[in-house]
Amino acid sequence: MAKILVTGGAGYIGSFMVRELQSKGFETVIVDNLSQGHKESVEGFRLENIDLVTGKDKLNSLLTNEKFDGVVHMASFIQMGESYKDPAKYYLNNVYGFMNLLDAMRLGNAGKIIISSSAEVYGNSVRLPIEEDDPKNPLNPYGETKYIFERMLEDYDAAYGIKFA
């Protein structure tokens, strides 16, 4: 049975992802700091209360002590309007926290990740429907953090072999 780590798994979409993975026979472990997620939405599932920014040591320990076949990353702040008012909050959580996750994955040899990106990476799209290879030009800090994810993943794949979707 494959073992999947789901960050942000106690959030609305994350909790559905955890249930779907379990229904397909995957063992899941949730990492969530519960700042936006809800413990009661994942009752009966294994939940590790770890903040990706401040809990780097706990995250590293989890990924090095247990074998994960992959990660689904959904632990991001997502409010475009708020990202204008407090961009530091978004860069710290979304980018620094994501880098901590990728580094923990390297330490634990978890070589596959699926991220939840956003159409915000495209800014004002050049055509509809948007194609994945359309030009990217984020217009807000939230979109920029998601674009940074994508660029980081390309670099981590080239250097460390972490595959992504």
N, C-alpha and C positions, 0 to 999 in steps of 0.2 A: 504494500500500500504506500503510495507516495505521500509525503508529508509536506504541507504547504503552510508558510507563514503569511498571515494576512494582517498588514498594518492598517490601522483605522477600521478594523473589523467590527467594532461596536457602533460604528456610524450607521446611518440609514442604508446606504447602498452596500457598505461593507458587511453588514449583518445578513443581507440577502446573498452576497457572494459566499460567505461562510456556509450558509445552509445549502446552497447549490453545490459547492465543492463536496460537502459531506454526502449529499445525495448521490454524487457520482463516485463515491468510495474513497475520497481523499481524507487523510487525517489532517485536521487544521489546528493551528495554534494562532490565537489572536494577540497582536500587540497593539495596545491602545492606551493613551494616557487619560482617557475619559473626559477630556476637556470639551469635546463636542459629541462623543459617543455616549452610549447608555448601557451600563452593565446589564440591566434587565433585558435588553434586546438580544443578548447572547448567553442567557442563562442556560446552563448545561454544556456549554462549550468551554474549552480551556482558554482563559484570558490572562495574559501577562500585562500588568499595569506598568508600562515602560514608556517614558517620553523619549522620542528619538533625538531630541536636542540635549537634554540633561541626563539621560540614562544611558549614555554611550557604553559604560562598563557593563551594565546589566544586559544590554543588547548584544555586545560582543560575547559575553558569557553564554547567552542563550544560543547564539548561532555557532559557537565553537563546541559547546557541550552536546548539542543535538544535531542530527543530520537532517537538513531541509533540502528537499528536491527543487524547491522554487519559492518565490515570494510574489505576492500580489500586493502592490503598494497603493493604498488609498488614504493615507494619513496626511492630508494636506488641508491647509486653510483655503477656502474656495470663494470667498465673497469679494467680487471685483470692486465694489464701492468701498468696502473697508480697506482694501489693499492700497487705495489712494491715500486714505487717512493715516494708515499705519504701515507703510511699506516695510519697515524694519521687522515687524512681526511676521510678515510673509516670507521675507528672505531668510530669517532665522529658522523658522519652522520648516518651510518648504524646501529650501536649498541646503542649509546646514544639516538639518535633520535627515534629508535624503542622502547627503554625502556620508553621514554616520551609518546609515543603513547599508549603503553600498560597501563601505569599508568593513562592516561586520559580515556582510556576505562574502567578501574576499577572505576574511579570516576563517570563516566556517565552510569555505568551498561550496557555497550555495550559488550556482552559476547561472540561474535563470530568474528573470523578473518580468512581471507584467505591470505596467503603470497605467493609471487613469490620467490621461492627459486632458486637453481642453481645446475647443475650437478658438479659444482666446489667443492661442499662439499665432493665429493668422491675422489678427487685427481686422482691418477692412478687407475682406476676401476679394480676390480678383474675379472670381466666378462662382456660380452655384451649380451643382453641389461642389463643395470644397473637396479637392483631391489632396491626399496626404503629402504629395510632393509640391503643392502650391507654395509660393513664397510666404515666409513667416515674418511677421512684423507686429509683435504684441504691442498693444496700446496702453497697457496698465501693468502695475507691479505683479498682480496675480498671473496674468498671461505670461509675463516675462519669466516668472519662476518655473512655470510649466515648460517653457521653451528651454530654459537652462537644464531642466531634467533631461530633455531629449538630447541636448548637446553633451551632457555628462555621460549619458548612456553610450553614445557613440565612442567616446574616449575610453570608458571603462571596458567596453567590448574589445576595442583595438588593443588595449594594454593588458587586460586581465582576463579576457574571454568571457565576460558576463554577457550573456545573450538576453535580449529584451524584445518585448512587444508592447 
